[in-house]
Amino acid sequence: MEEAARGDEAVPKVLSDRYGVDLASAEPVPIGTETINRRVTLADSRRIYIRQYRITADLERAQAAWAMSEFCRTARVPTPRVWRNRDGEILTCVDGTGWVVTDEAPGQVATEPLTAPRAQHIGLLLGRMHLALASYPAPARTRQTQWRAAPLDRVLAETDAVLERAVAQGDPQLGQLRGELEQRRADLHKHTQRLRAGLPEHLVAQAGHADFTRTSLLAQEDLITAVLDFQAETCLPAWELGRAAFDSRTVANSASWPQTALRMIESYRVENPHLPLTDIRASARIALLYMLFSLHGATTDEYGLPAATEADLRRYWAERQVAICRLLDELDDLEAVLAGLGQGR
């Protein structure tokens, strides 16, 4: 809270001294963990968005993320335009804190399952982004892929740690969580080896967004108006595609989720025909393995989140449980359809 209050006091001076504009009003936006966010109206009525990075934030990583965002904007990916300060820099440092000013992006994060038209637009943008980033210098930071090769014992131990944390926090849904974790352990034991055995020996790795999910996209109706929150890591395009196409909210809540996922993948190939078909065909399997190995959202108290955000995280965990079950049931059929994409389908 003190950091936010100091930032509130600093905003007018940062804008005036470093960007040559005057503040009219600022409205806090209660999202984000690394940043303190504000919607701002300037004296000339323009609307902007300010991210104040916390003292603990990695500013070098933030700089890399915004540089990648700007690169993708030149490739016709809708990212918010970053304002450069008077020294021509993307990120402004003031008293050890980092500031980034951007145009205010239209739209909002969609809370409902994907529609087929929105999935198609997401696929086009993701394919366009991956095609552009194929020539981008590979970031030194690499997205971890424990789902691919990490010892099974490691994630099984993590499920025990989650349960211990829930007990210590007095989780009101402890009995339900215990059952869900038992199911996750059973699925990991039963399916991990088989799923990994079906992965291609080689998967393309390149520069990527690395957090291209529903919460990083702003939408108006079925159009994506902004791609946010680049992590700027070296990652697998097949993982990023599978994670987007098999969005757990959609898989858990829409009867047409297989068709929606296929629509996204087909439109992705229109914009990025260079990703090998072996990677495309593996995207569903990768999405399933990634879900199985992720325990994000199982407990929430350690994050210190607002009540609404905590509720959304619990919903995310519950939907992922359903999505895993449905993907396990449908994987063979999905992969059979994906195998036909290279046959003029």
N, C-alpha and C positions, 0 to 999 in steps of 0.2 A: 504493500500500500504506500509506503514512504517513497519507493522508487517511482510509482505512478504519479504521486503528488509532485515530486521534484520535476518529473517530465512535464506535467501540466504547466508548471511555472516556466519551464524552458522553451515550450513550443513557440511562443511569439518571437523570442529572440533568435531561435534556430531558423525560423522561416525568414525573418527580416535580414539577419546577418549573412546567412549562407545561401538563401534562395531569392532574396530581393523581393519578397511579397509580404503582405500584411495580413494578419489573422483577424477574422470577424468572429468566428465561434468554432468550438471544438466539441465533439460528442464522443465519449468513450465507447469502444466496441468490445464487449466482454468475451473475447475468444482469444485463443493462442496461449502458448506456454512460454515460448522464447521471446515473445514480443508483447508490448503494450500498444494497443491499436486505437486509432482515433479517426473518425470522419471529420473533416475540417471544411469550413466555408471560409473563403478568403474575402478580403475587403472588396475585391472586384467581382464577387459573387461566384467565382469558380469553385468547384468542389474537388477536393483531393483526399487522399488517404495517407496517413502517416503511420509507419511502424517504428516504434522505439524499441531497440533491442535491449534486453536486460543485461546487467553487468556480467552475468555468468555466460552470456551467449558467445558462440564462436563466430567472431566477426569476419574472419577469413573465409569461413564456410558460407556465411551470409553473402559476402561479396561474390563468391563463385556462383551461388544460386541465382542472384539477380543478373549477373552477366549472362548466364544461360537463358534466363527468361527473356532478356533483351534480344539475344541471338535468335530465339525461336519466334519472337514477334516479327523480325525481318523476314521470316519464312512463312508468314501468314498464319501463325498460330495466335489466337487472341489472348495476349497477355497484357496486363495494364502497363501503360507507358511509364517508365521511370524518369523522374525529374533529375537532371544532373545539377549539382550545386555550382557555385561560382568558380570552383576550381575544375569543373568538368567531371567530377566524381559521382559514381552511383550511390555510394554509401558515405554518409557524413559522420565523422567522429567528433563528439563534443564531450569533454571531461570523461573519457573512457567508455562512453556509450555510443552505440551506432544508431543512425537515423536513416530511413529510406522514405522518400516521398514519391507517390505515384498518382496518376489520374485515378479518380474513383471509377471502378468498373461497374457496369450495369449488371442487373440480375441478382440472383440469390442461390444459395446451396439448395438443391432439390432434396426434399425429404421422402418423396414417394419412389416406388420402384421405377426402373427405367421403362420408358415407352420405346417401341421399335424405332420411330423417327429420331428420338434423342440418342438412342444407342448408335444409330447410323451416323449421326453427326459426330459423336464422340470417337467412333472408329476412324472417320476421316481425319479428324484433328490429331489423333494419336499416331496414325500412319504418317501424316505430314510431318509431325514433330520427330518421329523416329528416323524418317528419311533425311531430314535436315541434320539431326544430331549424329548420324553415321559418320559425318566428316568432322565432327567437333572433337577437340582433344579430349581423350579419356580422362575423367577426373581421378585424382589419386585416391579419393574415398570410394570404397566399393561396397555395394549393398550385400549384406550377408545372405547366404543361401543355406542355412542349416537344414532346410527341408530336403536339400539335395544329397547331402553326405554326412551330416552330423550324426554321431552315435545316438541311437534311440534312447539309451539310458539317460542322456542329458535332458531331453525334453520330458521324460517320465519323472525325473527328479524335479523338474520345474513345476509339474502338476502338484507334486507334494508340497513344494514351497508355496504355491498359490493357496492351497487348502490351509496350510498353517497360518498364512497371513490373514485369510478370511476368518479363521477361528480367533486370532488375536484381536481383530478389529470388531468382533461381534457381529459379523455379517448377518442381517435378518433373514437372508435366503440361504443359510448355510446348508440345510438339508438338500435343497434343489441343486446347489452348486456341487455338493459332494457327488450326487448322482451323475451330473454332467461331466465331471472330471473322470469318473469311473468309465463312462461311455467313451470319452476321448482316449483314455489309456487303452481300452479294448480295441478301438479303431486303429490306433497307432500300432499295436502289436499285430493286428490281423492284416493290415493293408500296406504298411510302409514298404516292406521289401518288394512286394509285387508292383507297387506303383513306381518305385525307383527303377526297377528292372526294365520298365517300359519307356524310360526317358532316352532321348538321343544321347550318344556319347559326347557329341559336341553341340553346344548352344552358343549362338552369337551373343557377345557381350560388347556394349558400347556405352557412350554417354547417354544418360536418361534422366527423366524427371525424378523417378524413384519414389514418388508418392502420388501417383496419378489415380486418385480415387474420387468417389462422389463428393467428398468434403473439400476437395481441391478444385472443384469446378463450379462456376456460377452459370445459371441457366435462366433463360426467359422462354417460357413455354417449352418447345422441344429444341431450341437452339442453345448451344453453349456460347456464352458471351465472354467468359474469361477463364483462363487456366492459371491457377495460383500455386503458391507454396512449393516451388521447385526445391528439391533436395540436392540436385546436381551431383549425382553419383554414377559410377560405372555399374551398370546392371544389365539384366537380360531382357531384351524387348519381348520375348515370349512370356516372361513372368509378368511384365507390365501389362501386356495385352490380356492375358488370362485373368489377371486380378480385376481389370476393368470390365471385361466381358461377362465374367461370372460374379458380378457384384452380389454380395450376400443378401442385401435387402431385396434385390430383384428375385434372386433364386428362391428365397424363403417366402416371398409374398405374391409372386406372379405365376399363374399357371402356364404362361407362354414364355417363361424364362429361356428355354432352349432355343426357341426361334429368335428371341431378342439377342441372345449372345451370338448366334450365327450371323445375324444382321450386322452386328458391330464388326465381327471378324472379316466378313466379306467386304465391308466398306473400308476397313483398314487396308486390305490388300489392293484396293484401287489406288490408294495414295502411296503405299509402300510395297510394291511388288518384289522388292529385292530381299526381303527377309525369307530365308529358306522355308519351303513348305514343311520340312521336318520340325522346325520351330513352331510354325503355325499349328500344326497338328498336335504338338505337345502342350499347347497353352491350357487346355482344360485339365490335363493331368497335373500340370505345374500349379494351377490355381488350387486344386484339391489338396495337394501336398502342402502348399503354403498355409492353407487354412488349418490343416491338421497340426502343423507345427507351431502355430501362433496361439498364444494364450491371452492376447491383448483383450481387455475388457472383462476378464473373469472376476477380478476385484477392482474396486474403484477408489476406495478411501485414501489410498496412498497418493493420489493425484491432486487432492485438494480442489476438486472441481466444483463449479456452481451446480445446483441441484438439477437443472434442466440438462446440462452437459453430462452429468453422471447418469441420468436416466437414459440418455441416448447411447452412452457407452454400454450400459447393461443390455439395452435392446440390441446393440451390435453383436454382443456375445451370444445372445439367444438366437439371433438370426443366423449367425455363423454355424451354430450347432445344427440347425435345420438344413442349411445349405450343404454342409458336409454330407449329411445323410442322402440328400437328393442327388448330389454329384456322384456319390458312390453307386447309387442305383442306376444312374443314366450314363456313366462314363463310357461304357462300350459303345452305346448308340451314338453318343456325341463324337467319339473318335472316328467312328465309321463315316459320319457325315463330313467331318473335317478332312478325312482322307480323300474324299471326293472333290475337294476344292481345286485340286490340281488337274482335274480331268475335264476341264471346260464346263464345270457346273454353273 
